Amino acid sequence: MADKNVIEDLRAKTDDQLDAELTELKREQFNLRFQAATNQLEAPARIKEVRRTIARIKTLQNERAATAAAAKA
């Protein structure tokens, strides 16, 4: 059920907000990978959450791009 709330929150955001969040999540993903490599990672499950949220944002961006392309055609 938590996933539905995340998806609804993402759908409510504009394209610029999604780009900003994607950048922030990629930075967090890098930091988490670095912490994992140095055995300082406190929440291993966070890696999975961040990876999936990045995928959700990219999917939403692709859906919006496809819709925009279909509207032009």
Secondary structure, 3 states (H helix, E strand, C coil): CHHHHHHHHHHCCCHHHHHHHHHHHHHHHHHHHHHHHCCCCCCCHHHHHHHHHHHHHHHHHHHHHHHHHHHHC
